Amino acid sequence: MKNNLNNEARSATDVILNSVADGVFTVNKDWEITSFNRAAEEITGVKRDEAIGRKCCDVFRSNICENACALKKTMRTGRPIINQTIYIINANGQRLSISISTAILKDNQNNLIGGVETFRDLSIVEQLRKELQDKYTFADIVGRSQSMQQLFEILPEIARSDSTILLEGASGTGKEIFARAIHNLSSRRDKPFVPINCGALPDSLLESELFGYKAGAFTDARRDKSGRFAIAEGGTVFLDEIGDVSPAMQAKLLRVIQEKVFEPLGSNKPIKLDVRLVAATNKELSQLVKQGIFRDDLFYRINVFRIKLPDLQERREDIPLLIDNFISKFNRLKNKDIQGVSQEAMAILMEYEYPGNIRELENIIEHAYVLCRGGLIEPRYLPPVLRAQEKPGTWPGKKSLSLQAMEAYYIADAVRRHHGNRVAAAKDLGINPSTLFRKIKSLKIKVMDEDGRNRNKK
């Protein structure tokens, strides 16, 4: 009778384990596999009958089996491991990325009898992430926000022209990346892309860097030197921080743009110029023109196409995508495997203001990446300035962030930015106004009472 009960209990346990989508296996104290569910068979390609009784390291052939076994660590310390990312080799010899969690097994007398490990195939997650990145990545620029998608639409047309472009945006918004994208999309892509930071050099050095010089032009000029314009022949010159250029240098740049010629220092022979000019600034040039600081004729020459790059806090929906992109880049460069950030860390990252924009976000992720040993980046790995600011904020359900919470945040933020104008908010979000109204009601979003439809008419 007792044997029948044990068999029934074992059968019920097997049914439960085989219904679980994650792979599950257990081992005894000799590291021999004692149970192996159906999902474990499907992920590893090893049949249950072949796995039972074998050492777990012989079945999984993982990168951590020899020196850093997670299950061994759990059985030694008694502490579970949650969502650690590792690699295994399946029965077909393929390398698979999986996420594992471990715990110890005890009998009714609380004696240790073995361990249990659950694991999840991450290959589907990786594929979905790749598809998402491919969908929202354009010429090395990442973004799914409405403002970025609008830029993606016009960039190819602008790149195909040969007109001068002015990129305006705060520091860290990615002006050089945009300039490179424009160059790479243009007919000049096979010629040089030559950047120079105008604000980092005094006039005398900037002039020699841009135009070059002839031997004997000044005391230390022992040989001819080609300037950036000559080096970029047929390609693109990127003049970053052009708003910091002095009035004297502005006049020289104006002549280059107007007449398509330049003269190296120490020479009176004009050299014909064939380059595409892309300028960038973190200042409002139109205001500098009104103040008499920047020449109006030069401003009109470089302001043929003006592209305003949004601050990161204006495109918060791009933050998760940017984070994934940075983590993927660091994984390639540093031969490490971090799968992403935890919900709690993402909540903190979504609330931060980012005065340094995308550059600051990348630095934050690199800081956390270096400290994180594997799996997910947790709040404890973030820089102290972010952890110090962790407090109840505008995110609903911060400690259990969900897609609904993220959706509700974006909707409320869009309505707030458009001063209560639901139609404008819906357009900004890329959805139908009726869809917006339905989501506000279903998600129980509290939005401002002000009706912004007539705001711009006042």
Residue pairs with C-beta under 8 A, 6 or more apart in sequence:
13 35
14 35
14 37
17 24
17 35
17 37
17 38
18 37
18 38
18 39
20 37
20 39
20 118
21 39
21 120
22 39
22 118
22 119
22 120
23 37
23 39
23 40
23 42
23 43
23 44
23 98
23 118
23 119
23 120
23 121
24 35
24 36
24 37
24 39
24 40
24 116
24 117
24 118
24 119
25 33
25 35
25 36
25 37
25 40
25 51
25 56
25 116
25 117
26 33
26 34
26 35
26 105
26 114
26 115
26 116
26 117
27 33
27 34
27 56
27 71
27 114
27 115
27 116
27 117
28 34
28 113
28 114
29 75
29 112
29 113
29 114
31 55
31 56
31 57
31 72
32 53
32 54
32 55
32 56
33 51
33 52
33 53
33 54
33 55
33 56
33 59
34 52
34 114
35 52
36 46
36 48
36 51
36 52
37 48
38 48
40 46
40 48
40 51
40 119
41 47
41 48
41 51
43 90
43 96
43 98
43 119
43 121
44 51
44 59
44 60
44 88
44 90
44 91
45 90
45 91
45 92
46 59
46 90
46 91
51 59
56 65
56 71
56 117
57 65
57 66
57 69
60 88
60 89
61 88
61 89
62 86
62 87
62 88
62 89
63 86
63 87
63 88
64 70
64 86
70 81
70 84
70 86
70 100
70 102
70 117
71 102
71 115
71 117
73 79
73 81
73 102
74 80
74 81
74 102
74 103
74 104
74 115
75 104
75 112
75 114
75 115
78 104
80 101
80 102
80 103
80 104
81 100
81 101
81 102
82 101
82 375
83 99
83 100
83 101
83 339
83 375
83 376
84 99
84 100
84 101
84 374
84 375
85 97
85 98
85 99
85 100
85 122
85 337
85 338
85 339
85 374
85 375
86 97
86 98
86 100
86 374
87 95
87 96
87 97
87 98
87 337
88 95
88 96
88 98
89 95
89 96
90 96
96 121
96 122
96 123
97 121
97 122
97 123
97 126
97 337
98 119
98 120
98 121
98 122
99 119
99 120
99 122
99 339
99 375
100 117
100 118
100 119
100 120
101 117
101 118
101 119
102 115
102 116
102 117
102 118
103 115
103 116
103 117
104 112
104 114
104 115
104 116
105 112
105 113
105 114
105 115
105 116
106 112
106 113
107 113
122 339
125 339
129 324
129 328
132 321
132 324
133 142
133 321
133 324
133 325
133 328
135 144
136 142
136 143
136 144
136 148
136 321
137 325
138 152
138 155
138 181
139 155
139 181
139 184
139 185
140 177
140 180
140 181
140 184
141 148
141 151
141 152
141 174
141 177
141 178
141 181
142 318
142 321
142 322
142 325
143 149
143 151
143 152
143 315
143 318
143 321
144 317
144 318
144 321
145 310
145 315
145 316
145 317
145 318
146 427
146 428
146 429
146 430
147 310
147 314
147 315
148 310
148 315
148 318
149 430
151 307
151 309
155 178
155 181
155 182
155 185
156 185
158 165
158 182
158 305
158 307
159 181
159 182
159 183
159 185
159 186
160 185
160 186
160 187
161 305
162 186
162 276
163 304
163 305
164 257
164 276
164 277
164 278
164 279
164 301
164 302
164 303
164 304
164 305
165 179
165 182
165 277
165 278
165 279
165 302
165 304
165 305
165 306
165 307
166 279
166 280
166 281
166 285
166 302
166 303
166 304
166 305
166 306
166 307
167 175
167 178
167 179
167 278
167 279
167 280
167 281
167 307
167 309
168 280
168 281
168 282
168 284
168 285
168 306
168 307
168 308
168 309
169 175
169 280
169 282
169 308
169 309
169 310
169 311
170 282
170 309
170 311
170 357
171 282
171 356
171 357
171 359
172 312
172 354
172 356
172 357
172 358
172 359
172 360
173 309
173 310
173 311
173 312
173 357
173 358
174 309
174 357
174 358
175 240
175 280
175 282
175 309
176 195
176 238
176 240
176 280
178 307
178 309
179 193
179 195
179 236
179 238
179 278
179 280
180 193
180 238
182 236
182 278
183 189
183 193
183 235
183 236
183 238
183 276
183 278
184 193
186 236
186 276
188 234
188 235
188 236
188 276
191 232
191 233
191 234
191 235
191 236
192 231
192 232
192 233
192 234
192 235
192 236
193 232
193 235
193 236
193 238
194 228
194 231
194 232
194 235
194 236
194 237
194 238
195 237
195 238
195 240
196 206
196 209
196 210
196 228
196 237
196 238
196 239
196 240
197 240
197 241
198 206
198 239
198 240
198 241
198 242
198 244
198 245
198 249
199 240
199 241
199 243
199 244
199 245
200 241
201 209
203 246
203 248
203 249
206 245
206 249
207 249
207 252
207 265
208 225
208 227
208 265
209 227
209 228
210 227
210 228
210 229
210 262
211 227
211 229
211 252
211 262
211 263
211 264
211 265
212 224
212 225
212 226
212 227
212 229
212 230
212 264
212 265
213 221
213 224
213 225
213 227
213 264
213 265
213 266
213 267
214 221
214 224
214 264
214 265
214 266
214 267
215 221
215 222
215 223
215 224
215 266
216 266
217 264
217 265
217 266
217 267
218 265
218 266
221 265
221 266
224 264
227 262
227 264
228 237
229 237
229 256
229 262
229 273
229 275
230 264
230 271
232 275
233 273
233 274
233 275
234 274
234 275
235 275
235 276
236 275
236 276
236 277
236 278
237 275
237 276
237 277
237 278
238 278
238 279
238 280
239 253
239 277
239 278
239 279
239 280
240 279
240 280
241 280
241 281
241 282
242 253
242 279
242 280
242 281
242 285
242 302
243 281
243 282
243 283
243 285
243 288
243 294
244 281
244 283
245 253
247 293
247 295
250 294
250 295
250 298
251 295
251 298
253 298
254 295
254 297
254 298
254 301
255 261
255 262
256 262
256 273
257 277
257 298
257 301
257 302
258 301
259 270
260 272
260 273
260 274
261 270
261 271
261 272
261 273
262 270
262 271
262 273
263 269
263 270
263 271
264 271
277 302
279 302
285 294
285 299
285 303
286 299
288 294
289 295
289 296
289 299
311 354
311 357
312 318
312 319
312 354
312 357
312 358
312 360
312 361
313 353
313 354
316 350
316 410
316 413
317 410
319 349
319 350
319 361
320 346
320 350
322 358
322 361
322 362
323 340
323 341
323 346
323 349
323 361
323 365
324 340
326 361
326 362
326 365
326 366
326 369
327 338
327 339
327 340
327 341
327 365
327 369
327 377
330 336
330 338
330 365
330 366
330 369
331 337
331 338
334 369
336 369
336 374
337 374
338 369
338 372
338 374
338 375
338 376
338 377
339 375
339 376
340 376
340 377
341 349
341 368
341 376
341 377
342 376
342 377
342 378
342 379
343 399
343 400
343 401
343 402
344 378
344 379
344 398
344 399
344 401
345 368
345 376
345 377
345 378
345 379
345 381
345 382
346 401
347 395
347 398
347 399
347 401
348 379
348 382
348 386
348 387
348 389
348 390
349 361
349 364
349 382
349 386
350 395
350 406
350 409
351 389
351 393
351 394
351 395
352 364
352 386
352 389
354 360
354 361
356 363
364 382
364 383
364 386
365 377
367 381
367 382
367 383
368 377
368 381
368 382
368 383
369 377
369 381
371 381
372 378
372 381
379 386
379 387
379 390
380 387
392 398
394 409
394 412
394 413
395 401
395 405
395 409
396 405
396 408
396 409
397 405
398 405
404 443
407 439
407 443
408 443
408 445
410 429
411 425
411 429
411 436
411 439
411 440
411 443
411 445
411 447
412 445
412 446
412 447
414 425
414 426
414 428
414 429
415 421
415 422
415 425
415 440
415 445
415 447
415 448
416 447
416 448
417 425
417 428
418 424
418 425
418 428
418 452
419 448
419 450
419 452
419 455
420 447
420 448
420 449
420 450
420 451
420 452
421 451
421 452
421 453
421 455
422 433
422 436
422 437
422 440
423 433
423 453
424 452
425 436
426 432
426 433
426 435
426 436
429 436
431 439
439 445
440 447
